[in-house]
Amino acid sequence: MKTRFKSLLAVTTLATAVATAAAAYTELDPHIAYQYTLYADEAKTQYIGEAYDQGCVVSGQNVYARRVQLHTPYFDATPMYVCTGGGPTLPENW
């Protein structure tokens, strides 16, 4: 019974972390491509690497950034460029 509880606790913790990452991820502007600095902990003290969105995608009249899949809910997102109908652009005020 104790092992089953530990397994359930681990699955619950993982599900919470994934939901947290998904919530933070959906708050990003879909038209902006980002560079992500990834961390292993909530305090963002254990750096584990970087990831980058993978270009722009056109679907009908919509243009948006193709998101990379992040495997941690702890990250900082830095804008790289804006996806537009004319291709990726860098706004002057960045």
PyMOL Python script that loads the backbone (N, CA, C, O; Angstrom):
from pymol import cmd

cmd.read_pdbstr("""\
ATOM      1  N   MET A   1       0.819  -1.184   0.000  1.00  0.00           N
ATOM      2  CA  MET A   1       0.000   0.000   0.000  1.00  0.00           C
ATOM      3  C   MET A   1       0.869   1.255   0.000  1.00  0.00           C
ATOM      4  O   MET A   1       0.543   2.243  -0.658  1.00  0.00           O
ATOM      5  N   LYS A   2       1.984   1.210   0.747  1.00  0.00           N
ATOM      6  CA  LYS A   2       2.874   2.359   0.842  1.00  0.00           C
ATOM      7  C   LYS A   2       3.495   2.685  -0.525  1.00  0.00           C
ATOM      8  O   LYS A   2       3.620   3.856  -0.884  1.00  0.00           O
ATOM      9  N   THR A   3       3.881   1.661  -1.280  1.00  0.00           N
ATOM     10  CA  THR A   3       4.459   1.855  -2.611  1.00  0.00           C
ATOM     11  C   THR A   3       3.428   2.450  -3.564  1.00  0.00           C
ATOM     12  O   THR A   3       3.755   3.319  -4.373  1.00  0.00           O
ATOM     13  N   ARG A   4       2.198   1.989  -3.472  1.00  0.00           N
ATOM     14  CA  ARG A   4       1.131   2.518  -4.319  1.00  0.00           C
ATOM     15  C   ARG A   4       0.904   4.000  -4.038  1.00  0.00           C
ATOM     16  O   ARG A   4       0.708   4.788  -4.963  1.00  0.00           O
ATOM     17  N   PHE A   5       0.931   4.378  -2.764  1.00  0.00           N
ATOM     18  CA  PHE A   5       0.764   5.777  -2.386  1.00  0.00           C
ATOM     19  C   PHE A   5       1.894   6.636  -2.950  1.00  0.00           C
ATOM     20  O   PHE A   5       1.646   7.725  -3.468  1.00  0.00           O
ATOM     21  N   LYS A   6       3.140   6.148  -2.851  1.00  0.00           N
ATOM     22  CA  LYS A   6       4.285   6.894  -3.384  1.00  0.00           C
ATOM     23  C   LYS A   6       4.164   7.057  -4.891  1.00  0.00           C
ATOM     24  O   LYS A   6       4.482   8.120  -5.425  1.00  0.00           O
ATOM     25  N   SER A   7       3.710   6.023  -5.580  1.00  0.00           N
ATOM     26  CA  SER A   7       3.529   6.105  -7.032  1.00  0.00           C
ATOM     27  C   SER A   7       2.451   7.126  -7.377  1.00  0.00           C
ATOM     28  O   SER A   7       2.618   7.928  -8.295  1.00  0.00           O
ATOM     29  N   LEU A   8       1.345   7.092  -6.637  1.00  0.00           N
ATOM     30  CA  LEU A   8       0.264   8.046  -6.872  1.00  0.00           C
ATOM     31  C   LEU A   8       0.736   9.467  -6.602  1.00  0.00           C
ATOM     32  O   LEU A   8       0.400  10.386  -7.349  1.00  0.00           O
ATOM     33  N   LEU A   9       1.504   9.651  -5.552  1.00  0.00           N
ATOM     34  CA  LEU A   9       2.043  10.966  -5.224  1.00  0.00           C
ATOM     35  C   LEU A   9       2.975  11.464  -6.328  1.00  0.00           C
ATOM     36  O   LEU A   9       2.924  12.637  -6.696  1.00  0.00           O
ATOM     37  N   ALA A  10       3.818  10.592  -6.855  1.00  0.00           N
ATOM     38  CA  ALA A  10       4.736  10.972  -7.935  1.00  0.00           C
ATOM     39  C   ALA A  10       3.967  11.364  -9.187  1.00  0.00           C
ATOM     40  O   ALA A  10       4.315  12.348  -9.839  1.00  0.00           O
ATOM     41  N   VAL A  11       2.937  10.618  -9.534  1.00  0.00           N
ATOM     42  CA  VAL A  11       2.124  10.930 -10.719  1.00  0.00           C
ATOM     43  C   VAL A  11       1.394  12.246 -10.524  1.00  0.00           C
ATOM     44  O   VAL A  11       1.316  13.052 -11.452  1.00  0.00           O
ATOM     45  N   THR A  12       0.861  12.477  -9.340  1.00  0.00           N
ATOM     46  CA  THR A  12       0.162  13.727  -9.045  1.00  0.00           C
ATOM     47  C   THR A  12       1.113  14.914  -9.135  1.00  0.00           C
ATOM     48  O   THR A  12       0.753  15.953  -9.688  1.00  0.00           O
ATOM     49  N   THR A  13       2.317  14.772  -8.598  1.00  0.00           N
ATOM     50  CA  THR A  13       3.316  15.841  -8.657  1.00  0.00           C
ATOM     51  C   THR A  13       3.697  16.144 -10.096  1.00  0.00           C
ATOM     52  O   THR A  13       3.801  17.311 -10.475  1.00  0.00           O
ATOM     53  N   LEU A  14       3.905  15.111 -10.903  1.00  0.00           N
ATOM     54  CA  LEU A  14       4.244  15.300 -12.307  1.00  0.00           C
ATOM     55  C   LEU A  14       3.107  15.982 -13.054  1.00  0.00           C
ATOM     56  O   LEU A  14       3.350  16.887 -13.852  1.00  0.00           O
ATOM     57  N   ALA A  15       1.883  15.569 -12.811  1.00  0.00           N
ATOM     58  CA  ALA A  15       0.718  16.177 -13.475  1.00  0.00           C
ATOM     59  C   ALA A  15       0.593  17.646 -13.105  1.00  0.00           C
ATOM     60  O   ALA A  15       0.260  18.470 -13.957  1.00  0.00           O
ATOM     61  N   THR A  16       0.853  17.982 -11.859  1.00  0.00           N
ATOM     62  CA  THR A  16       0.808  19.384 -11.425  1.00  0.00           C
ATOM     63  C   THR A  16       1.887  20.203 -12.119  1.00  0.00           C
ATOM     64  O   THR A  16       1.628  21.330 -12.542  1.00  0.00           O
ATOM     65  N   ALA A  17       3.082  19.659 -12.241  1.00  0.00           N
ATOM     66  CA  ALA A  17       4.178  20.369 -12.910  1.00  0.00           C
ATOM     67  C   ALA A  17       3.857  20.601 -14.380  1.00  0.00           C
ATOM     68  O   ALA A  17       4.121  21.680 -14.909  1.00  0.00           O
ATOM     69  N   VAL A  18       3.293  19.603 -15.041  1.00  0.00           N
ATOM     70  CA  VAL A  18       2.925  19.746 -16.462  1.00  0.00           C
ATOM     71  C   VAL A  18       1.836  20.787 -16.623  1.00  0.00           C
ATOM     72  O   VAL A  18       1.895  21.600 -17.545  1.00  0.00           O
ATOM     73  N   ALA A  19       0.847  20.780 -15.749  1.00  0.00           N
ATOM     74  CA  ALA A  19      -0.231  21.773 -15.820  1.00  0.00           C
ATOM     75  C   ALA A  19       0.307  23.177 -15.582  1.00  0.00           C
ATOM     76  O   ALA A  19      -0.130  24.124 -16.237  1.00  0.00           O
ATOM     77  N   THR A  20       1.245  23.324 -14.658  1.00  0.00           N
ATOM     78  CA  THR A  20       1.854  24.625 -14.390  1.00  0.00           C
ATOM     79  C   THR A  20       2.624  25.120 -15.613  1.00  0.00           C
ATOM     80  O   THR A  20       2.526  26.291 -15.981  1.00  0.00           O
ATOM     81  N   ALA A  21       3.382  24.237 -16.232  1.00  0.00           N
ATOM     82  CA  ALA A  21       4.133  24.614 -17.433  1.00  0.00           C
ATOM     83  C   ALA A  21       3.186  24.995 -18.554  1.00  0.00           C
ATOM     84  O   ALA A  21       3.436  25.966 -19.268  1.00  0.00           O
ATOM     85  N   ALA A  22       2.107  24.251 -18.722  1.00  0.00           N
ATOM     86  CA  ALA A  22       1.144  24.547 -19.777  1.00  0.00           C
ATOM     87  C   ALA A  22       0.486  25.898 -19.543  1.00  0.00           C
ATOM     88  O   ALA A  22       0.261  26.647 -20.494  1.00  0.00           O
ATOM     89  N   ALA A  23       0.176  26.218 -18.296  1.00  0.00           N
ATOM     90  CA  ALA A  23      -0.446  27.504 -17.987  1.00  0.00           C
ATOM     91  C   ALA A  23       0.506  28.655 -18.304  1.00  0.00           C
ATOM     92  O   ALA A  23       0.096  29.649 -18.903  1.00  0.00           O
ATOM     93  N   ALA A  24       1.758  28.530 -17.913  1.00  0.00           N
ATOM     94  CA  ALA A  24       2.737  29.584 -18.189  1.00  0.00           C
ATOM     95  C   ALA A  24       2.993  29.701 -19.680  1.00  0.00           C
ATOM     96  O   ALA A  24       3.165  30.799 -20.209  1.00  0.00           O
ATOM     97  N   TYR A  25       3.017  28.577 -20.341  1.00  0.00           N
ATOM     98  CA  TYR A  25       3.285  28.519 -21.777  1.00  0.00           C
ATOM     99  C   TYR A  25       2.181  29.203 -22.580  1.00  0.00           C
ATOM    100  O   TYR A  25       2.465  29.885 -23.565  1.00  0.00           O
ATOM    101  N   THR A  26       0.928  29.027 -22.169  1.00  0.00           N
ATOM    102  CA  THR A  26      -0.183  29.607 -22.918  1.00  0.00           C
ATOM    103  C   THR A  26      -0.282  31.111 -22.742  1.00  0.00           C
ATOM    104  O   THR A  26      -0.983  31.770 -23.510  1.00  0.00           O
ATOM    105  N   GLU A  27       0.401  31.674 -21.753  1.00  0.00           N
ATOM    106  CA  GLU A  27       0.377  33.119 -21.546  1.00  0.00           C
ATOM    107  C   GLU A  27       1.301  33.857 -22.511  1.00  0.00           C
ATOM    108  O   GLU A  27       1.242  35.084 -22.589  1.00  0.00           O
ATOM    109  N   LEU A  28       2.146  33.150 -23.239  1.00  0.00           N
ATOM    110  CA  LEU A  28       3.063  33.777 -24.178  1.00  0.00           C
ATOM    111  C   LEU A  28       2.313  34.199 -25.445  1.00  0.00           C
ATOM    112  O   LEU A  28       1.381  33.520 -25.877  1.00  0.00           O
ATOM    113  N   ASP A  29       2.723  35.314 -26.031  1.00  0.00           N
ATOM    114  CA  ASP A  29       2.110  35.797 -27.272  1.00  0.00           C
ATOM    115  C   ASP A  29       2.373  34.789 -28.386  1.00  0.00           C
ATOM    116  O   ASP A  29       3.529  34.452 -28.642  1.00  0.00           O
ATOM    117  N   PRO A  30       1.326  34.298 -29.055  1.00  0.00           N
ATOM    118  CA  PRO A  30       1.529  33.276 -30.095  1.00  0.00           C
ATOM    119  C   PRO A  30       2.236  33.792 -31.345  1.00  0.00           C
ATOM    120  O   PRO A  30       2.686  32.993 -32.166  1.00  0.00           O
ATOM    121  N   HIS A  31       2.340  35.098 -31.504  1.00  0.00           N
ATOM    122  CA  HIS A  31       2.990  35.679 -32.683  1.00  0.00           C
ATOM    123  C   HIS A  31       4.470  35.967 -32.471  1.00  0.00           C
ATOM    124  O   HIS A  31       5.170  36.359 -33.405  1.00  0.00           O
ATOM    125  N   ILE A  32       4.940  35.775 -31.260  1.00  0.00           N
ATOM    126  CA  ILE A  32       6.342  36.062 -30.938  1.00  0.00           C
ATOM    127  C   ILE A  32       7.085  34.752 -30.685  1.00  0.00           C
ATOM    128  O   ILE A  32       6.607  33.892 -29.945  1.00  0.00           O
ATOM    129  N   ALA A  33       8.258  34.607 -31.305  1.00  0.00           N
ATOM    130  CA  ALA A  33       9.125  33.458 -31.069  1.00  0.00           C
ATOM    131  C   ALA A  33      10.046  33.800 -29.897  1.00  0.00           C
ATOM    132  O   ALA A  33      10.567  34.912 -29.813  1.00  0.00           O
ATOM    133  N   TYR A  34      10.239  32.848 -29.008  1.00  0.00           N
ATOM    134  CA  TYR A  34      11.006  33.075 -27.790  1.00  0.00           C
ATOM    135  C   TYR A  34      12.219  32.162 -27.691  1.00  0.00           C
ATOM    136  O   TYR A  34      12.270  31.084 -28.284  1.00  0.00           O
ATOM    137  N   GLN A  35      13.195  32.635 -26.919  1.00  0.00           N
ATOM    138  CA  GLN A  35      14.323  31.823 -26.462  1.00  0.00           C
ATOM    139  C   GLN A  35      14.029  31.557 -25.005  1.00  0.00           C
ATOM    140  O   GLN A  35      13.657  32.474 -24.272  1.00  0.00           O
ATOM    141  N   TYR A  36      14.191  30.309 -24.565  1.00  0.00           N
ATOM    142  CA  TYR A  36      13.863  29.920 -23.198  1.00  0.00           C
ATOM    143  C   TYR A  36      15.121  29.518 -22.442  1.00  0.00           C
ATOM    144  O   TYR A  36      15.941  28.749 -22.944  1.00  0.00           O
ATOM    145  N   THR A  37      15.265  30.042 -21.234  1.00  0.00           N
ATOM    146  CA  THR A  37      16.304  29.596 -20.312  1.00  0.00           C
ATOM    147  C   THR A  37      15.604  28.668 -19.329  1.00  0.00           C
ATOM    148  O   THR A  37      14.673  29.079 -18.637  1.00  0.00           O
ATOM    149  N   LEU A  38      16.051  27.418 -19.267  1.00  0.00           N
ATOM    150  CA  LEU A  38      15.360  26.379 -18.502  1.00  0.00           C
ATOM    151  C   LEU A  38      16.032  26.122 -17.159  1.00  0.00           C
ATOM    152  O   LEU A  38      17.258  26.135 -17.045  1.00  0.00           O
ATOM    153  N   TYR A  39      15.202  25.890 -16.148  1.00  0.00           N
ATOM    154  CA  TYR A  39      15.682  25.640 -14.794  1.00  0.00           C
ATOM    155  C   TYR A  39      15.040  24.381 -14.230  1.00  0.00           C
ATOM    156  O   TYR A  39      13.949  23.996 -14.652  1.00  0.00           O
ATOM    157  N   ALA A  40      15.710  23.741 -13.282  1.00  0.00           N
ATOM    158  CA  ALA A  40      15.202  22.521 -12.660  1.00  0.00           C
ATOM    159  C   ALA A  40      14.365  22.812 -11.415  1.00  0.00           C
ATOM    160  O   ALA A  40      13.651  21.938 -10.923  1.00  0.00           O
ATOM    161  N   ASP A  41      14.454  24.040 -10.908  1.00  0.00           N
ATOM    162  CA  ASP A  41      13.745  24.353  -9.670  1.00  0.00           C
ATOM    163  C   ASP A  41      12.975  25.665  -9.790  1.00  0.00           C
ATOM    164  O   ASP A  41      13.268  26.504 -10.642  1.00  0.00           O
ATOM    165  N   GLU A  42      11.993  25.817  -8.922  1.00  0.00           N
ATOM    166  CA  GLU A  42      11.126  26.989  -8.951  1.00  0.00           C
ATOM    167  C   GLU A  42      11.884  28.292  -8.661  1.00  0.00           C
ATOM    168  O   GLU A  42      11.513  29.348  -9.173  1.00  0.00           O
ATOM    169  N   ALA A  43      12.920  28.226  -7.862  1.00  0.00           N
ATOM    170  CA  ALA A  43      13.712  29.415  -7.535  1.00  0.00           C
ATOM    171  C   ALA A  43      14.607  29.838  -8.700  1.00  0.00           C
ATOM    172  O   ALA A  43      15.213  30.909  -8.667  1.00  0.00           O
ATOM    173  N   LYS A  44      14.687  28.995  -9.725  1.00  0.00           N
ATOM    174  CA  LYS A  44      15.491  29.244 -10.927  1.00  0.00           C
ATOM    175  C   LYS A  44      16.981  29.404 -10.595  1.00  0.00           C
ATOM    176  O   LYS A  44      17.658  30.304 -11.092  1.00  0.00           O
ATOM    177  N   THR A  45      17.457  28.505  -9.744  1.00  0.00           N
ATOM    178  CA  THR A  45      18.875  28.518  -9.381  1.00  0.00           C
ATOM    179  C   THR A  45      19.645  27.388 -10.051  1.00  0.00           C
ATOM    180  O   THR A  45      20.872  27.447 -10.142  1.00  0.00           O
ATOM    181  N   GLN A  46      18.938  26.353 -10.523  1.00  0.00           N
ATOM    182  CA  GLN A  46      19.602  25.206 -11.150  1.00  0.00           C
ATOM    183  C   GLN A  46      19.366  25.241 -12.656  1.00  0.00           C
ATOM    184  O   GLN A  46      18.379  24.701 -13.155  1.00  0.00           O
ATOM    185  N   TYR A  47      20.276  25.879 -13.363  1.00  0.00           N
ATOM    186  CA  TYR A  47      20.198  26.017 -14.816  1.00  0.00           C
ATOM    187  C   TYR A  47      20.356  24.647 -15.469  1.00  0.00           C
ATOM    188  O   TYR A  47      21.263  23.891 -15.121  1.00  0.00           O
ATOM    189  N   ILE A  48      19.457  24.321 -16.430  1.00  0.00           N
ATOM    190  CA  ILE A  48      19.584  23.033 -17.118  1.00  0.00           C
ATOM    191  C   ILE A  48      19.720  23.162 -18.632  1.00  0.00           C
ATOM    192  O   ILE A  48      19.914  22.158 -19.318  1.00  0.00           O
ATOM    193  N   GLY A  49      19.620  24.378 -19.163  1.00  0.00           N
ATOM    194  CA  GLY A  49      19.829  24.524 -20.602  1.00  0.00           C
ATOM    195  C   GLY A  49      18.970  25.608 -21.220  1.00  0.00           C
ATOM    196  O   GLY A  49      18.340  26.409 -20.530  1.00  0.00           O
ATOM    197  N   GLU A  50      18.966  25.604 -22.548  1.00  0.00           N
ATOM    198  CA  GLU A  50      18.187  26.576 -23.304  1.00  0.00           C
ATOM    199  C   GLU A  50      17.415  25.865 -24.399  1.00  0.00           C
ATOM    200  O   GLU A  50      17.768  24.761 -24.815  1.00  0.00           O
ATOM    201  N   ALA A  51      16.352  26.518 -24.860  1.00  0.00           N
ATOM    202  CA  ALA A  51      15.548  26.010 -25.967  1.00  0.00           C
ATOM    203  C   ALA A  51      15.050  27.210 -26.765  1.00  0.00           C
ATOM    204  O   ALA A  51      14.997  28.328 -26.252  1.00  0.00           O
ATOM    205  N   TYR A  52      14.691  26.973 -28.006  1.00  0.00           N
ATOM    206  CA  TYR A  52      14.278  28.049 -28.894  1.00  0.00           C
ATOM    207  C   TYR A  52      13.041  27.627 -29.676  1.00  0.00           C
ATOM    208  O   TYR A  52      12.922  26.473 -30.089  1.00  0.00           O
ATOM    209  N   ASP A  53      12.110  28.578 -29.878  1.00  0.00           N
ATOM    210  CA  ASP A  53      10.992  28.292 -30.767  1.00  0.00           C
ATOM    211  C   ASP A  53      11.539  28.028 -32.159  1.00  0.00           C
ATOM    212  O   ASP A  53      12.631  28.479 -32.504  1.00  0.00           O
ATOM    213  N   GLN A  54      10.772  27.292 -32.959  1.00  0.00           N
ATOM    214  CA  GLN A  54      11.294  26.753 -34.205  1.00  0.00           C
ATOM    215  C   GLN A  54      10.719  27.411 -35.446  1.00  0.00           C
ATOM    216  O   GLN A  54      10.208  26.724 -36.331  1.00  0.00           O
ATOM    217  N   GLY A  55      10.795  28.718 -35.522  1.00  0.00           N
ATOM    218  CA  GLY A  55      10.371  29.421 -36.721  1.00  0.00           C
ATOM    219  C   GLY A  55       8.909  29.821 -36.685  1.00  0.00           C
ATOM    220  O   GLY A  55       8.249  29.752 -35.648  1.00  0.00           O
ATOM    221  N   CYS A  56       8.414  30.245 -37.853  1.00  0.00           N
ATOM    222  CA  CYS A  56       7.046  30.713 -37.988  1.00  0.00           C
ATOM    223  C   CYS A  56       6.240  29.725 -38.832  1.00  0.00           C
ATOM    224  O   CYS A  56       6.772  29.054 -39.716  1.00  0.00           O
ATOM    225  N   VAL A  57       4.955  29.657 -38.535  1.00  0.00           N
ATOM    226  CA  VAL A  57       4.044  28.766 -39.246  1.00  0.00           C
ATOM    227  C   VAL A  57       2.888  29.598 -39.788  1.00  0.00           C
ATOM    228  O   VAL A  57       2.372  30.478 -39.099  1.00  0.00           O
ATOM    229  N   VAL A  58       2.482  29.316 -41.028  1.00  0.00           N
ATOM    230  CA  VAL A  58       1.322  29.978 -41.622  1.00  0.00           C
ATOM    231  C   VAL A  58       0.215  28.945 -41.744  1.00  0.00           C
ATOM    232  O   VAL A  58       0.419  27.864 -42.296  1.00  0.00           O
ATOM    233  N   SER A  59      -0.955  29.285 -41.225  1.00  0.00           N
ATOM    234  CA  SER A  59      -2.128  28.411 -41.325  1.00  0.00           C
ATOM    235  C   SER A  59      -3.301  29.279 -41.762  1.00  0.00           C
ATOM    236  O   SER A  59      -3.882  30.009 -40.959  1.00  0.00           O
ATOM    237  N   GLY A  60      -3.643  29.188 -43.059  1.00  0.00           N
ATOM    238  CA  GLY A  60      -4.679  30.071 -43.589  1.00  0.00           C
ATOM    239  C   GLY A  60      -4.174  31.498 -43.550  1.00  0.00           C
ATOM    240  O   GLY A  60      -3.140  31.810 -44.141  1.00  0.00           O
ATOM    241  N   GLN A  61      -4.893  32.365 -42.860  1.00  0.00           N
ATOM    242  CA  GLN A  61      -4.468  33.762 -42.726  1.00  0.00           C
ATOM    243  C   GLN A  61      -3.752  34.018 -41.398  1.00  0.00           C
ATOM    244  O   GLN A  61      -3.382  35.152 -41.096  1.00  0.00           O
ATOM    245  N   ASN A  62      -3.564  32.981 -40.626  1.00  0.00           N
ATOM    246  CA  ASN A  62      -2.902  33.115 -39.328  1.00  0.00           C
ATOM    247  C   ASN A  62      -1.414  32.804 -39.434  1.00  0.00           C
ATOM    248  O   ASN A  62      -1.001  31.869 -40.120  1.00  0.00           O
ATOM    249  N   VAL A  63      -0.626  33.608 -38.742  1.00  0.00           N
ATOM    250  CA  VAL A  63       0.818  33.385 -38.671  1.00  0.00           C
ATOM    251  C   VAL A  63       1.175  33.325 -37.187  1.00  0.00           C
ATOM    252  O   VAL A  63       0.800  34.208 -36.416  1.00  0.00           O
ATOM    253  N   TYR A  64       1.888  32.296 -36.801  1.00  0.00           N
ATOM    254  CA  TYR A  64       2.252  32.159 -35.397  1.00  0.00           C
ATOM    255  C   TYR A  64       3.594  31.450 -35.265  1.00  0.00           C
ATOM    256  O   TYR A  64       4.081  30.831 -36.211  1.00  0.00           O
ATOM    257  N   ALA A  65       4.183  31.551 -34.072  1.00  0.00           N
ATOM    258  CA  ALA A  65       5.471  30.917 -33.794  1.00  0.00           C
ATOM    259  C   ALA A  65       5.259  29.436 -33.508  1.00  0.00           C
ATOM    260  O   ALA A  65       4.310  29.055 -32.824  1.00  0.00           O
ATOM    261  N   ARG A  66       6.148  28.613 -34.035  1.00  0.00           N
ATOM    262  CA  ARG A  66       6.112  27.172 -33.751  1.00  0.00           C
ATOM    263  C   ARG A  66       6.857  26.940 -32.441  1.00  0.00           C
ATOM    264  O   ARG A  66       8.073  27.115 -32.359  1.00  0.00           O
ATOM    265  N   ARG A  67       6.104  26.544 -31.427  1.00  0.00           N
ATOM    266  CA  ARG A  67       6.670  26.372 -30.087  1.00  0.00           C
ATOM    267  C   ARG A  67       7.467  25.081 -29.960  1.00  0.00           C
ATOM    268  O   ARG A  67       7.095  24.040 -30.502  1.00  0.00           O
ATOM    269  N   VAL A  68       8.556  25.177 -29.240  1.00  0.00           N
ATOM    270  CA  VAL A  68       9.335  24.004 -28.857  1.00  0.00           C
ATOM    271  C   VAL A  68       8.665  23.423 -27.608  1.00  0.00           C
ATOM    272  O   VAL A  68       8.065  24.164 -26.829  1.00  0.00           O
ATOM    273  N   GLN A  69       8.762  22.122 -27.416  1.00  0.00           N
ATOM    274  CA  GLN A  69       8.190  21.506 -26.224  1.00  0.00           C
ATOM    275  C   GLN A  69       9.182  21.623 -25.080  1.00  0.00           C
ATOM    276  O   GLN A  69      10.322  21.167 -25.175  1.00  0.00           O
ATOM    277  N   LEU A  70       8.728  22.242 -23.999  1.00  0.00           N
ATOM    278  CA  LEU A  70       9.575  22.405 -22.815  1.00  0.00           C
ATOM    279  C   LEU A  70       9.287  21.276 -21.837  1.00  0.00           C
ATOM    280  O   LEU A  70       8.135  20.884 -21.652  1.00  0.00           O
ATOM    281  N   HIS A  71      10.330  20.757 -21.217  1.00  0.00           N
ATOM    282  CA  HIS A  71      10.177  19.640 -20.293  1.00  0.00           C
ATOM    283  C   HIS A  71      10.363  20.054 -18.844  1.00  0.00           C
ATOM    284  O   HIS A  71      10.697  19.232 -17.991  1.00  0.00           O
ATOM    285  N   THR A  72      10.147  21.323 -18.574  1.00  0.00           N
ATOM    286  CA  THR A  72      10.203  21.847 -17.213  1.00  0.00           C
ATOM    287  C   THR A  72       9.220  23.009 -17.117  1.00  0.00           C
ATOM    288  O   THR A  72       9.057  23.761 -18.078  1.00  0.00           O
ATOM    289  N   PRO A  73       8.571  23.162 -15.982  1.00  0.00           N
ATOM    290  CA  PRO A  73       7.671  24.309 -15.819  1.00  0.00           C
ATOM    291  C   PRO A  73       8.405  25.589 -15.406  1.00  0.00           C
ATOM    292  O   PRO A  73       7.786  26.643 -15.263  1.00  0.00           O
ATOM    293  N   TYR A  74       9.721  25.494 -15.216  1.00  0.00           N
ATOM    294  CA  TYR A  74      10.498  26.630 -14.720  1.00  0.00           C
ATOM    295  C   TYR A  74      11.387  27.172 -15.828  1.00  0.00           C
ATOM    296  O   TYR A  74      12.386  26.552 -16.192  1.00  0.00           O
ATOM    297  N   PHE A  75      11.017  28.336 -16.362  1.00  0.00           N
ATOM    298  CA  PHE A  75      11.786  28.921 -17.455  1.00  0.00           C
ATOM    299  C   PHE A  75      11.581  30.422 -17.504  1.00  0.00           C
ATOM    300  O   PHE A  75      10.605  30.955 -16.976  1.00  0.00           O
ATOM    301  N   ASP A  76      12.527  31.095 -18.152  1.00  0.00           N
ATOM    302  CA  ASP A  76      12.395  32.505 -18.496  1.00  0.00           C
ATOM    303  C   ASP A  76      12.308  32.568 -20.010  1.00  0.00           C
ATOM    304  O   ASP A  76      13.068  31.896 -20.707  1.00  0.00           O
ATOM    305  N   ALA A  77      11.384  33.374 -20.525  1.00  0.00           N
ATOM    306  CA  ALA A  77      11.206  33.505 -21.966  1.00  0.00           C
ATOM    307  C   ALA A  77      11.663  34.886 -22.410  1.00  0.00           C
ATOM    308  O   ALA A  77      11.225  35.897 -21.861  1.00  0.00           O
ATOM    309  N   THR A  78      12.545  34.929 -23.406  1.00  0.00           N
ATOM    310  CA  THR A  78      13.051  36.174 -23.970  1.00  0.00           C
ATOM    311  C   THR A  78      12.608  36.260 -25.426  1.00  0.00           C
ATOM    312  O   THR A  78      12.902  35.354 -26.205  1.00  0.00           O
ATOM    313  N   PRO A  79      11.905  37.331 -25.817  1.00  0.00           N
ATOM    314  CA  PRO A  79      11.458  37.447 -27.210  1.00  0.00           C
ATOM    315  C   PRO A  79      12.635  37.494 -28.179  1.00  0.00           C
ATOM    316  O   PRO A  79      13.639  38.159 -27.920  1.00  0.00           O
ATOM    317  N   MET A  80      12.499  36.769 -29.317  1.00  0.00           N
ATOM    318  CA  MET A  80      13.537  36.784 -30.347  1.00  0.00           C
ATOM    319  C   MET A  80      13.085  37.588 -31.566  1.00  0.00           C
ATOM    320  O   MET A  80      13.818  38.449 -32.053  1.00  0.00           O
ATOM    321  N   TYR A  81      11.875  37.305 -32.056  1.00  0.00           N
ATOM    322  CA  TYR A  81      11.336  38.004 -33.226  1.00  0.00           C
ATOM    323  C   TYR A  81       9.831  37.799 -33.289  1.00  0.00           C
ATOM    324  O   TYR A  81       9.274  36.958 -32.583  1.00  0.00           O
ATOM    325  N   VAL A  82       9.180  38.584 -34.147  1.00  0.00           N
ATOM    326  CA  VAL A  82       7.734  38.501 -34.340  1.00  0.00           C
ATOM    327  C   VAL A  82       7.463  37.797 -35.659  1.00  0.00           C
ATOM    328  O   VAL A  82       8.089  38.106 -36.673  1.00  0.00           O
ATOM    329  N   CYS A  83       6.532  36.853 -35.647  1.00  0.00           N
ATOM    330  CA  CYS A  83       6.126  36.168 -36.874  1.00  0.00           C
ATOM    331  C   CYS A  83       5.030  36.989 -37.550  1.00  0.00           C
ATOM    332  O   CYS A  83       3.978  37.244 -36.962  1.00  0.00           O
ATOM    333  N   THR A  84       5.288  37.397 -38.786  1.00  0.00           N
ATOM    334  CA  THR A  84       4.327  38.187 -39.554  1.00  0.00           C
ATOM    335  C   THR A  84       4.112  37.531 -40.911  1.00  0.00           C
ATOM    336  O   THR A  84       4.809  36.582 -41.270  1.00  0.00           O
ATOM    337  N   GLY A  85       3.148  38.042 -41.657  1.00  0.00           N
ATOM    338  CA  GLY A  85       2.884  37.532 -42.999  1.00  0.00           C
ATOM    339  C   GLY A  85       4.063  37.717 -43.933  1.00  0.00           C
ATOM    340  O   GLY A  85       4.186  37.000 -44.926  1.00  0.00           O
ATOM    341  N   GLY A  86       4.930  38.667 -43.630  1.00  0.00           N
ATOM    342  CA  GLY A  86       6.110  38.921 -44.443  1.00  0.00           C
ATOM    343  C   GLY A  86       7.347  38.177 -43.956  1.00  0.00           C
ATOM    344  O   GLY A  86       8.448  38.397 -44.460  1.00  0.00           O
ATOM    345  N   GLY A  87       7.165  37.301 -42.979  1.00  0.00           N
ATOM    346  CA  GLY A  87       8.290  36.552 -42.421  1.00  0.00           C
ATOM    347  C   GLY A  87       8.665  37.074 -41.049  1.00  0.00           C
ATOM    348  O   GLY A  87       8.039  38.014 -40.558  1.00  0.00           O
ATOM    349  N   PRO A  88       9.678  36.486 -40.415  1.00  0.00           N
ATOM    350  CA  PRO A  88      10.105  36.948 -39.100  1.00  0.00           C
ATOM    351  C   PRO A  88      10.650  38.374 -39.168  1.00  0.00           C
ATOM    352  O   PRO A  88      11.426  38.700 -40.066  1.00  0.00           O
ATOM    353  N   THR A  89      10.254  39.207 -38.239  1.00  0.00           N
ATOM    354  CA  THR A  89      10.745  40.583 -38.189  1.00  0.00           C
ATOM    355  C   THR A  89      11.175  40.923 -36.772  1.00  0.00           C
ATOM    356  O   THR A  89      10.669  40.362 -35.800  1.00  0.00           O
ATOM    357  N   LEU A  90      12.099  41.834 -36.675  1.00  0.00           N
ATOM    358  CA  LEU A  90      12.563  42.321 -35.384  1.00  0.00           C
ATOM    359  C   LEU A  90      12.089  43.769 -35.229  1.00  0.00           C
ATOM    360  O   LEU A  90      12.574  44.654 -35.935  1.00  0.00           O
ATOM    361  N   PRO A  91      11.157  44.017 -34.324  1.00  0.00           N
ATOM    362  CA  PRO A  91      10.666  45.384 -34.138  1.00  0.00           C
ATOM    363  C   PRO A  91      11.797  46.323 -33.725  1.00  0.00           C
ATOM    364  O   PRO A  91      12.745  45.921 -33.051  1.00  0.00           O
ATOM    365  N   GLU A  92      11.677  47.580 -34.144  1.00  0.00           N
ATOM    366  CA  GLU A  92      12.732  48.569 -33.854  1.00  0.00           C
ATOM    367  C   GLU A  92      12.910  48.835 -32.372  1.00  0.00           C
ATOM    368  O   GLU A  92      14.019  49.136 -31.930  1.00  0.00           O
ATOM    369  N   ASN A  93      11.828  48.730 -31.589  1.00  0.00           N
ATOM    370  CA  ASN A  93      11.902  49.085 -30.165  1.00  0.00           C
ATOM    371  C   ASN A  93      12.410  47.961 -29.279  1.00  0.00           C
ATOM    372  O   ASN A  93      12.323  48.074 -28.057  1.00  0.00           O
ATOM    373  N   TRP A  94      12.942  46.873 -29.845  1.00  0.00           N
ATOM    374  CA  TRP A  94      13.491  45.778 -29.037  1.00  0.00           C
ATOM    375  C   TRP A  94      14.920  46.043 -28.767  1.00  0.00           C
ATOM    376  O   TRP A  94      15.581  45.247 -28.101  1.00  0.00           O
TER     377      TRP A  94
END
""", "prot")
cmd.dss("prot")
cmd.show_as("cartoon", "prot")
cmd.util.cbc("prot")
cmd.orient("prot")
